[in-house]
């Protein structure tokens, strides 16, 4: 379920912005709107709730226990559209001399009284009668939010409207063993992969399959199919990448280039086929280099962006990147805790997509009934709430077969061969099991060409404030070209696609698409 929150300002409201070049203290805002961060509302409610001893267990259940348990409540931003503001000037007085302190004149730009802010609190599961009683009581007791409360700021009226979010989702019965997962972020997300200094947490621009898997696992934890879907990895949850619509997208291939310092509008050039030709000609000799493959001798750099799979084009997807700073406050002293300042750099895209796979399409139909998930870190502070839908996807196997045939034809125009060539693009990181080589993952095929970069993968556990297990991986965007003597090898490739490659495939690792790299050339070179 979810709770619609309405907050009416009864005096100027100042939830201070971190940086303002005009005022010393300024209300948090976006373009044409002002807002209260979810963490500010959560903190105001929690501060009062902790004083209500008879509701101690309900407080822990709703708000969580620090370092050990996440609460039921997830707070979104509370937003005021078309806000009105009020400017004030203040001075700090010296309590001894009763005169103004030196250099203590400051100005504020606050949300004026009479504004309405609205947002949601999302509830994981259902509320008990006593939990609802506690929340109703808090709306009557919490009357101030934000900064400078002792100066008359922050007086508010809070109201809750309980809504049943378990409306029936119409689910298609036209699923195959794969489908397109489409996520639409309602709030910025924080999928932490790295931390700089001791307090700066930076989100990845993609969301890894293990994070998606964890989000769905939390929702279906009491379902009889939980063990098969999650523990047995019978569903392969995807790593999702940014998109501008409901379409199949992938990281751009590491071989796809553009002219250095130029946009993709001037054309792109893929080196995968060129590299195969180079290696074939240079057997035992040194006659050809990739520099000879460019049309005009200009330097090339990786194209970046994302591959629109069915349109064979590279597109750039812009993110609304924001930085937030939060600190933990001691409930006893009301002072900030030492070492508890944290800055988050979050991402927000229009949509994010990936291909979810399973040997049993009934599992996909079951997951398609879930219409929203919460992903990433600091979810209870308002990050990571997303609409979710799983939609049927067709003709992918046929596209694989078509791309194998057309790429093989392109190779044979330059190399005298009777083999079939299968061009793979890793759409997620690949973990090669310990003791195995890459070629050991492709039984019955020869690894003809590989262009990849190794990396170490981990993610961040904000509960323990440390990294999770490290894995050595082949990065998403890596190119692997297989060779087969069997012209009709599509069934083996398709089963490989459904199963995934390497280790931890249920968490999105080892996913790939079959890409005809020869179709990515638009500036000449080998065609």
N, C-alpha and C positions, 0 to 999 in steps of 0.2 A: 504494500500500500504506500501512499504518499500523503504528505500533509502540505496543503497550500498555506503559505505564510503571508500575512499582510501586516506591514508595519507603517503606522502613521506617525510622522514627526510632530511632536507637540512643542518643541523648542529647536533651535539650530542643532543639527547633527554633524559631528565631526569624527569620522573614522579616517584618520589622517593618512594622506598620500605620502609615500616615502620621499619623493622629490618634487618640489615645485619651485620654479624660477621666479614666481611672482609673490606668493604668500609664504609666510613661515610655516603655516599649517593649512593643508587643503584637503577637502573631502575627496575620497577615492572616486574616480570617474572613468568612463569610456566615452567614446564619441556619442553625444546626445543622450547620455545616461549617467546616473550615479549609482553606486552600489555599496552594500555592506558585504564583505567577504563571509563565506560560510563559517570560517573559523571564528569570526567576531561574534556572530550569533550563538554559535555553539559554546563559546567561552562564557558569554553572559548568562546563558541558561544553566550551564554546568556550575558556575560559581554559586548561584543561588541553590541549585539542587543539592550541592554538597552539604548545605546547612540543615537539610531535612532528614534527620536521622531515621525516622520511620520508613523512609523510602531508599535506604542504603542499597539494597539489592537491585532495585529498579534503576537507580542511578548508574550502577555498574553495567547493567544490561543495556541501557539506552546509550550511554556515553562511553563505555569501555573502561578498561583499567590500563594505565600507562605501562607500556612495555610488555603486556601479556595478552590483552584481549581487545578486539575491536568491537565497538558498540553497534547497536542496531541502526542508529541514525546516521544519515549522510546528508550534509548540509550543502545546498547549492548557494550561489550568489543571490542576494536579495536586491532586486534591481528597481530603480526608479527611472521611468522613461520621461523625457522632456522635463527635467528637474528645474526648480528655481533655487537660487543661491542667495546668501546674505554675507556681506563682508563686514568684519569687525576688527577694531584695533584694540589691543590690550597692552597693559604695562604691568610689570612685576614690581611690587612694593617691597622695600626693605623693612622687615618686621621690627627692627630696632629703632630706626630713624623715622619710620613712617613716610619716607620719601621714595621716589621711584629708584629702582636699582639701575646701575650704569649699564648701558647697552642692552636693556631688557624690554624695549618696545618691540612688539611683534604684531603681525596681522594674521587673520584667519579668513578662509573662504569656506563657509559651511553650507550644508543643505538646509534651506529655510524650513520653518515649521509649516505644516499643512501639506507636505509631500507624502505620497503613498509609494512604498516599496513592496514588491511582490517577488516571491520565489517559492522554492519547495524544500521540504525535508523528506528524503526518501527513506523508507523503513524496510529493513531486511527482515522479511517475515511479517508476522502479525503482532499487534500490541495486546498485552494483557490488560485487564480492566484497571489494575493498579498502576500500570505504566501510563495509561491514558489519563488516569486521575492525576498523576504527577505532572504530566505535560500541561493539562488544563490549569492546574494550580500555578505553574510557572508563568503562563501568559498573564496572570493577574498580579504576580509578585515582581516580575522583571519589568521595571519601568524606565531604566536608563541603559544606553548602549554607547560605546565609543569613548572618545577622549574629552578632557576638560569638563567632566560631569560636575565637579565642584564649582565651576564657573557658570553653571546653568545650561550647559549643552547636554544633548543626548536624551531628553525626555521623550518617550515613545509610548504608543499603545500597540500591543502585539495581539493578533488573533490567528487562530488555527482553524482550518477547514479540512476534515479528514476525508480522503478520497480513496476509493477502491481502485487500485491500478491493475488489478488482476482481470481486466476485461479480456474476453476471448479474442485471440489473434487468429485471423483466417489463415490457415496453412494450406499451401498447395499440396496436391497429391501427385504432382508431376515431377518429383525429384528423381534424379539418378543417383549414382554413388558419389556424387560430388555436387557442390552448389556454391553460390557466391554469397559470402558473408559481408554484409554492408553495415558499417558502424557510422552513426552520425553523432559526433560529440555535442553534448548539451553544455558542457563546461570544459575549460582547459584540462588537459591530462598531464600527468607527471609519471612517466615510465622511466624511472631512474636507472641509468646504466653507469654513470660515473659521478664522482664527487671531487670537486677541487677545493683546496684549502680544507678547513674543518667544518664549513657551514654551507657551502654552495652546492646545490643539487641540480643537475641538468638533465632534462628529459631527452630521451631519444625521439627522433622524428617518426619512427615506426614503432609499432607495438608488437612485441615478440609473441609467438604462439604460446609460450608457457604462461604469459600473463593473461591471454584470452582464455586459455584452458582453466586457469585458476578462477577467473570471473564466473565462468559457467559452472565450475565445480561447486562453488559456494551456493549457487542457486539450486542445484539438483542433488545436493549432498544427502538428502533423505529419500531420493527416488530409488526404486529397485534396480534401475539401469546404471546407477552411478558407478558401480564397480567395473562394468564392461566398458562404459564410455570413457571414464577417466583413468582408473587404475590399470585396466588392461590395454589402454591406448587403442581401442577399436574405432575411435574417432580421431582424425588427424586435424587438430586445430591449427589454423594458419597464422603466420606472421602477416599482419595487415599493414598496408602502405597507403599513403595519401592518394586521393582520387578526386576528380571533378564530377563524378557521376557514378551510376551503377554499372561499372565496366571492369573487365579483368585488367589489372595493373600489376606491374612487377618492377623491381629495381632495374635501372638501366644497366645493360651489359657492360662489363669492364673493358670490353673491346670497342665500344661505340664512342667515337671521337667527334669533335667539332674543331673548327679553326680556333686557335688560341686567341683569347680576349674577344671573341665574336659570339654572337647569339646563335642559337640553333636555326634561326631563319636563314642563315647563309648556307645551311646544309649540314649533313652529318655523314660520317664515313666510318664503316665498321671494319675492324682489322681481322676478324675471325677467319674469313675466307682467304684474305691476303696472307695471313700467317701460315695457313696450310699450304698455299702455293709457294711461299718462300721456303718453307721447310722441305717441300718436295724437290724444288730445284736445287737447293743448297746441300743435298746429300753428298757429303764428302768434298764439297767445294764451297766457295763463298762468292756467289755471283749476284745476289739480289738482296736488298734490304728493304724494310718497310717504308723508309723515307721515299723510295722510288715509287711507292704505291699511291702517294697523295697526288692530286691533280695538278697542283701549282707550286709545290714545294713549301707551302706554308706549314708552320708548326701546328701540331694538334694537341688537344687536351681532352680528358674525359668529359663526356657530354653532360653528366649529372642528370637530374630529373628522374622521370619514371617512364617505363615502357607501356604504352597503350597497346595491349597485346594484339587484339584483332585488327587494329588499324595500322600496325607496324610503324608507329610514330612515337617520338619522345615528347613528353609534355612536362612543364614545370608546374608544381602545385605550391602556392604560397601558404605559409602558416602565419597565424596570429600569435607570435611569440611574445610572452609577457614574463616579467620578473616580479615575484612576490617575496616579501620579507615577513617572517613571523617569529615570535618569541614565546617561550613558555613562561607563565607567571605563577609564582608561588601562591597557593590559595590561603596560606597562613599569613605571609608578610605582605602580599600584594606587590612584591617587587619581582623584577625579572630574575629568572634562575641563571646562575653562572653557566656559560657554555651552551645555552639553549637557543641562541639566535640562529635561525636558518633562513637561507635565501633559496627560492625555487625558480628555475627557469622552465616555464611550461610551454606546451604547444597546443594549437587548436586548428584543425583542418575542417573543411566543409564535409568531407566524407573520408572513410578509410575502408579498404576492401582487401579480401583474400579468399582463396578457394578452400573450403572445408571439405574433407573427404572421409568416407567410411565404407567398409565392405558391406554394411547393412544400412540401406537408405532409411529404414525406420528410425534409426538414431538421429539422422539429420532432420526428419519430420518432427521428432520430439523436441529437439533444440530450437526448431523454427517457431515454436509456440512462445518462446521467451522474447519479449519485446524491448527489454532494456537490460544493460549490464553496467557494472562499475569496475573500472580497470585501473591498474597502476598503484601508485603510492599516495598516501595522505588522502584517501577517499573521504574520510569523515570530515575533513576540513573543506570539502567542496570541490575536489578535483576528480575527474575521470568518469562522470556519469554520461552514458551514451545510449541513444536509441539503437536497437539491434534488429536486423531483419536478415533472414536467409531466403534467397530467391533461387528458383531453378535456373540451371545453366545447361545449355545443350550444345552439341556439335564440337565439344572440345577434343574428343578422341579423333574425330574426322579432321580437325585442324592440325592435330599432331601429325597424322598420316600425310596430309597435304604438305606440311612444312618439311617433313623428311624427304619426300619425293622431290620437291622443288629445290631444296638445298643440295641434294645429291646431284641433281642435274647441273647445278651451278658449279659444283666441284669438278664434275667430269668434263666441263668445258675447258678446264685448265690442267687436269691431272688424268692421265690414262689409267683408269681403274674400273673394275667390275663390281666393286663393293657398294654397299649402302651406307650413307653417313647420317648419323643422328645428332643434331645440334641441340644440346641442352643448355638452359640458363637456370642457375640456382636462384630461386626466389626467396630463399631464406638461408641462414648459415647452415653448414653441413658439418656434423661431428663424425669424424671417421673413428670407428671403434678402436680401442687400444689393441695393438698387435696386428692390425690390418692395414693394408695399403689401399689407396684410392681405387686402383684397378680391381681389387677384390670385391668391390661393391657391384661390379658389372659382369656377372658371370655370363659367358657366352658372347661377350663383346670385347673388342680391343679398344683401349683408350687411345685414340689417334692424336688428340690435341687437348691441352689444358692451358687455360690462361686464368690464373686465380691469384688471390692474395690471402695469406693466412692471417689469423687474428686470434685473440683470446676473448672468449665470451663470458660475461657474468652479468648479474643484475644486483640491485641494491635492496637490502632488507632494512627498512627504516625502523623496524622494531628493535633489532640488535645494533642498528647503525653500522652495519658492516656489509661486505660483499657476500654473495652466495658462491657456490662452487664455480671454479674456473674450468672452462673447456677450451681446447685448441680447435679452431674451426677454419673451414674454407668459407670466405665471406660470401654473402648474397651478392649476386651480380657476376659471380664467376662463370666462366664458359668452359664446358666440357663437350668435346666432340667424340662420339663413339663411331666405331667402324664394325660392320657386320657383313658376313657373306650371305646372310639370309635377307632377301629382298622384302619378305613379308614378316618383318619383326615387330610390327605395331603392337601385337598382343603382349609381348614381353615388356615393351616400353610402357604400355598402359598400366600393366600390373605393377611395374616399378613405381609409376606415378602415384597409384592408389596407396601403395605400401609406404612410400618415402624411402629415402636413402640414409644409411648410417644409423646413428644412435639418437634416441629420444624423439622419434618421429611424431609421437602423439602431442609433443609440445611445439610442433611447427618446424622442427629442424629437418633438413634434407628434402625440402620441397623443390620442384623444378617445373619448367615449361619447356616445350619443344619450340624453338624459335628459328626461323629462316633468316640468318644473319645477312644473307645477300640482299634481302629486301630493305635493309636499313641504310643502304648506300644512296645518298641523294646528291653527292658532289663528285661522282665519277669513281675512278679507281677500278678494282676488279668487280665486274658485274656478273 
